[in-house]
Amino acid sequence: MIPFTQYVRGLAGDDDLVRLGGPFQVPVDVLAAEALRASGPALRFQRSAGSDLVSGVFSGPDQTQQREARPWSRLSLGLGLDPEATLVELLETISTLGPVGENPEPTYTGQAASGTDIDAQDLQFPQGETDTWPAVTLGVASVSTADGTHWAPVHGSVVGGDTLRVRVPDPLSSLVGEGTTMAIALGVPPAAITTAYLLAVTEQTATPIQSCGVAGTIPLVPTNGGLVPSAAEVVMETTVVDRQPDFRSDRREGWEYVVESGPLSLSVERVRTTENPVIPISPVGRPLADDTRLTGLATAAALYHRVNNYWGISPVEWIMLPAEAELGICFVASDVLYGGFEWQLANILFSFSSLFDTVVIVDEDVPPQDFGRVLADIWLKSHPARDWTFSEPDAPAATRPHYRRDNATGSRLYVNAAWDPRWKETYIAPRVTFENSFPNDVRDVARVLWDELATAPGETTANESSD
């Protein structure tokens, strides 16, 4: 799998990353959030001291705007796929990183972050306007037990040169006590951070990494907290000193809406970095943030795998939890096998995840990259009186939507935006397209005229504006 710095260079080579030179008058997390809001490229914050920071490398453009790139294109590149890979290819690739039938043989090589020993504060992590201390995000925590090494996402704060306060999933926290050693790796290969998120959202953080497909694809090295990727930019070896510290922040990364998390206070024993470390950051709590994208894709991959193995057949074409809806809605394209199947599918998805309280089902031929088409099908194919179905108002509150935070029960909603499988083909109007609305000779003439307009010097087309 691709090391993190090589991944960043690949984004720059695709003109999908912009370098910014400091000093920065505006907080880095504000710049990062604005770039994401505007569907801009990933950003690299170059600094004369400390580490370089990169933001947006795991995120992507807003799907509600017309863009050639796709929200998952950057992560596809990081997982060894073509940037133009389909959503289904990415979901299937993510699924293979998790627990597998056969235990892969871990690959050991080199030394983690084979550079110099430094102080944690020397890395100069970014500090937001409302942050008490500099923030650490998009990290991978590693803990070693008799069963093997366990990975989980981690975020927190640098309290001092030798103290961190972090949050980790409860399944990982249950494996440690005061005096337990833990390693935190930053700037790991995209496959490693994706695996950590996948284990968290499926609540399998207590599964040894030796039982996951990623162990056979990423070179690993031992630390005081177990195995970490040898290509990590920074490795902090720590010891747990307090299991109930004051975290002093209400920010939560995306994965914390899926699995319960708890705070830990860590004593930093050693920090190893590469010569010029590059560390990913996420503007936590901001729209389209990296941690939200990773959570949505990891959850979609887990649901895609579980649903398509539920019946022994694979009716679901794709599943998507868009960051644009802050993971509160699950869109699924599926073959509706029979009348009532859509109701069963929605209920299964609700039982598999507590993130969302709305499921929208569309036909299997609806492409996920055309989000406008996905949304349009809700209005074209579903009638609010027939196809918008609310449950009884006793469903547990979903964790991601903002409109209900008191943990009270409420209703769930599923929207059937697919054609009724009991309808005859003659009942379904064909989709109006350029190809099926005009005869061949008219289409050929139109293409010739478009080509002439596109190549005519000094002229503008109807979609262009002149000064």
C-alpha positions, 0 to 999 in steps of 0.5 A, spaced: 500 500 500 502 507 498 506 510 504 502 517 506 508 522 503 507 518 496 500 519 497 500 526 498 505 527 492 500 523 488 495 528 489 500 534 488 501 530 481 494 530 479 493 538 481 489 536 487 493 539 492 495 546 493 502 548 497 501 554 502 507 558 505 506 560 512 506 564 517 499 563 517 495 569 520 488 565 520 488 559 524 490 553 520 483 549 521 479 555 519 483 555 512 482 547 512 475 548 513 474 553 508 477 549 502 473 544 504 466 548 504 469 551 497 470 544 494 477 546 493 483 541 493 487 538 499 492 543 502 499 543 504 501 548 510 509 548 509 512 551 515 519 553 516 519 549 523 516 543 526 512 539 521 508 540 515 500 539 515 496 537 510 488 537 510 483 535 505 487 529 503 481 524 505 475 528 503 473 531 497 468 535 493 461 537 495 456 532 491 451 537 491 455 542 486 457 540 479 464 537 479 468 532 475 472 529 481 468 525 486 468 525 493 472 518 494 477 519 488 482 521 493 482 515 498 481 511 492 488 513 490 491 512 497 488 505 497 491 503 490 485 504 485 485 509 480 482 516 482 476 514 477 474 508 481 467 507 482 464 507 489 463 500 489 470 498 487 472 503 493 467 499 498 469 492 496 477 494 497 475 497 504 472 491 506 478 487 504 482 491 509 478 488 515 477 482 519 478 476 514 477 468 514 484 467 514 489 470 518 494 474 513 502 473 515 504 480 517 510 483 513 515 486 518 520 491 515 525 497 517 524 502 523 518 506 524 519 513 523 526 512 522 528 519 524 530 523 530 527 523 537 523 530 539 519 533 544 511 532 542 511 540 542 516 541 537 511 538 532 507 544 532 500 541 532 495 546 530 490 550 535 484 552 533 481 559 536 476 555 541 481 550 543 485 549 549 491 546 547 494 544 540 489 538 537 492 531 534 487 528 529 487 523 524 491 518 528 492 511 529 492 508 536 496 501 537 495 497 543 498 490 544 495 484 548 496 477 548 491 476 542 495 481 538 495 488 536 489 492 536 488 499 532 483 504 533 482 512 531 484 517 536 484 524 537 486 529 542 490 534 545 498 536 546 497 538 554 505 539 554 511 536 552 510 529 555 503 529 556 497 527 551 489 527 553 486 523 547 479 519 546 479 512 543 473 507 542 471 504 548 472 497 546 480 499 545 479 503 552 477 497 555 484 493 553 488 498 557 489 500 564 494 505 568 501 503 566 499 500 559 503 502 554 500 505 547 503 507 541 500 513 537 502 513 529 500 519 525 501 520 517 500 513 516 498 509 509 491 511 507 490 503 508 492 503 515 487 509 517 481 507 513 482 500 517 482 503 524 476 507 522 473 500 519 474 497 526 471 502 530 465 503 526 464 496 526 465 495 533 471 490 532 476 495 535 478 489 540 480 484 533 487 483 533 490 487 527 493 480 525 486 478 523 485 483 518 487 483 511 491 490 512 496 486 516 499 482 509 499 489 505 502 494 509 509 493 512 509 493 520 514 494 525 514 493 533 513 499 538 512 499 545 504 499 544 504 493 538 505 494 531 504 500 527 506 501 519 513 502 518 512 508 513 508 512 519 511 519 519 510 520 527 510 515 532 509 517 539 510 511 544 506 513 551 504 510 557 497 510 560 497 515 567 489 516 567 483 513 565 478 519 567 482 526 565 478 532 563 478 532 556 476 540 555 473 539 549 466 538 546 469 536 539 468 529 536 471 526 530 466 522 526 467 515 528 465 517 535 458 518 533 458 510 531 461 507 537 462 510 544 469 513 546 472 515 552 478 519 555 485 517 556 491 521 559 498 519 556 505 520 558 509 521 552 515 516 553 518 517 546 517 521 539 520 519 533 519 522 526 521 522 519 526 527 517 521 532 514 514 529 517 508 531 514 502 530 518 494 530 516 489 534 520 482 534 520 477 541 522 473 536 526 466 539 527 466 542 520 462 540 514 466 535 509 471 534 514 476 528 513 474 524 519 467 525 517 468 522 510 472 517 512 467 515 517 461 515 512 466 511 507 468 506 512 460 505 515 458 504 507 463 499 506 461 495 512 453 496 511 455 494 503 458 487 505 453 485 511 447 487 507 450 483 501 451 477 505 445 477 509 440 473 504 446 469 500 445 474 494 447 481 492 441 485 491 445 492 493 449 495 488 451 501 492 451 504 499 452 511 501 452 516 507 454 522 504 458 527 508 453 533 505 448 530 510 453 529 515 452 522 515 444 522 517 441 519 511 443 513 508 442 512 500 442 505 497 441 503 490 438 496 490 434 491 486 428 491 489 426 483 488 419 483 490 414 488 493 415 489 500 423 488 499 424 495 500 421 495 507 425 489 509 432 492 506 431 499 510 429 495 517 436 491 516 440 497 515 437 501 521 438 495 525 446 495 523 447 502 524 445 507 529 448 513 525 442 515 521 434 515 522 432 516 514 434 511 509 432 512 501 432 507 496 433 508 489 433 503 483 440 499 482 441 503 475 442 510 479 449 512 479 452 514 485 457 519 482 451 523 479 448 525 486 443 530 483 440 524 479 439 520 486 436 526 489 431 527 483 429 520 483 426 522 490 421 527 487 420 523 480 419 516 483 416 517 490 409 520 493 409 522 500 403 519 501 405 512 499 412 512 499 415 516 505 413 511 511 414 513 518 415 508 523 412 508 530 415 514 534 418 509 539 425 508 535 432 510 538 434 517 537 439 516 531 446 519 533 448 524 527 442 528 526 442 535 529 435 536 530 434 531 536 439 531 542 435 529 548 436 521 546 428 521 546 425 516 542 422 518 535 420 516 528 424 513 523 423 514 515 424 510 509 423 513 502 422 508 496 424 512 490 425 506 486 420 503 481 415 498 483 417 491 481 410 489 480 409 494 475 409 492 467 415 495 463 410 499 459 408 503 465 415 506 466 416 512 462 423 511 459 428 516 461 429 522 456 436 523 454 439 526 448 440 518 445 433 516 446 430 523 444 433 524 437 434 520 431 441 518 429 442 523 423 440 529 428 444 527 433 450 527 428 449 534 426 448 536 433 455 533 435 458 536 429 456 543 430 458 542 438 465 541 436 465 547 431 463 551 437 468 548 441 474 549 437 472 556 434 477 561 436 475 567 439 468 565 440 464 563 446 459 557 447 452 558 450 456 555 457 461 560 457 461 568 458 465 573 455 469 579 458 
